[in-house]
Amino acid sequence: MSHDAAEIRECRACRHFRNDAKFVETAFPGLTSMSSGFGSTRADDGICLRHDRYLGARASCADFAAAHDATAHAPSP
């Protein structure tokens, strides 16, 4: 069995997860004053749009929806 990102079910592969530096910097004003969202201490951590939380890319939950899954639904506003 292959172990692609969808089978691992980690946040990094979820459609609700955003970890690009610009998005994280916008979500946390003042982060750039402490360096940058590109910082090594942040690693691949990001924000779950479904649960409105900052968390590690290796985290997971029951609401996982594969980023490439066309049938998955976006979180409600």
Contacts in CASP RR format, 6 or more apart in sequence:
PFRMAT RR
TARGET T0000
AUTHOR 0000-0000-0000
METHOD contacts of the structure
MODEL  1
MSHDAAEIRECRACRHFRNDAKFVETAFPGLTSMSSGFGSTRADDGICLR
HDRYLGARASCADFAAAHDATAHAPSP
1 7 0 8 1.000
5 12 0 8 1.000
5 13 0 8 1.000
5 66 0 8 1.000
5 67 0 8 1.000
6 13 0 8 1.000
6 66 0 8 1.000
6 67 0 8 1.000
6 68 0 8 1.000
6 69 0 8 1.000
9 60 0 8 1.000
9 64 0 8 1.000
10 57 0 8 1.000
10 58 0 8 1.000
10 59 0 8 1.000
10 60 0 8 1.000
11 17 0 8 1.000
11 46 0 8 1.000
11 48 0 8 1.000
11 55 0 8 1.000
11 56 0 8 1.000
11 57 0 8 1.000
11 58 0 8 1.000
11 59 0 8 1.000
11 60 0 8 1.000
11 61 0 8 1.000
11 64 0 8 1.000
12 19 0 8 1.000
12 44 0 8 1.000
12 57 0 8 1.000
12 58 0 8 1.000
13 64 0 8 1.000
13 66 0 8 1.000
13 67 0 8 1.000
14 48 0 8 1.000
14 64 0 8 1.000
14 65 0 8 1.000
14 66 0 8 1.000
14 67 0 8 1.000
15 65 0 8 1.000
15 66 0 8 1.000
15 67 0 8 1.000
15 69 0 8 1.000
15 72 0 8 1.000
15 74 0 8 1.000
16 48 0 8 1.000
16 49 0 8 1.000
16 50 0 8 1.000
16 51 0 8 1.000
16 63 0 8 1.000
16 65 0 8 1.000
16 75 0 8 1.000
17 46 0 8 1.000
17 47 0 8 1.000
17 48 0 8 1.000
17 49 0 8 1.000
17 57 0 8 1.000
17 67 0 8 1.000
18 24 0 8 1.000
18 46 0 8 1.000
18 47 0 8 1.000
18 49 0 8 1.000
19 44 0 8 1.000
19 45 0 8 1.000
19 46 0 8 1.000
19 47 0 8 1.000
19 57 0 8 1.000
21 36 0 8 1.000
21 37 0 8 1.000
21 38 0 8 1.000
21 39 0 8 1.000
21 42 0 8 1.000
23 47 0 8 1.000
24 31 0 8 1.000
24 37 0 8 1.000
24 42 0 8 1.000
24 45 0 8 1.000
24 46 0 8 1.000
24 47 0 8 1.000
24 54 0 8 1.000
25 31 0 8 1.000
25 32 0 8 1.000
25 36 0 8 1.000
25 37 0 8 1.000
27 47 0 8 1.000
27 54 0 8 1.000
28 54 0 8 1.000
31 37 0 8 1.000
43 56 0 8 1.000
43 57 0 8 1.000
44 56 0 8 1.000
44 57 0 8 1.000
44 58 0 8 1.000
45 54 0 8 1.000
45 55 0 8 1.000
45 56 0 8 1.000
45 57 0 8 1.000
46 54 0 8 1.000
46 55 0 8 1.000
46 56 0 8 1.000
46 57 0 8 1.000
47 53 0 8 1.000
47 54 0 8 1.000
47 55 0 8 1.000
48 54 0 8 1.000
48 55 0 8 1.000
48 61 0 8 1.000
49 75 0 8 1.000
50 63 0 8 1.000
50 75 0 8 1.000
51 61 0 8 1.000
51 63 0 8 1.000
65 72 0 8 1.000
65 73 0 8 1.000
66 72 0 8 1.000
END
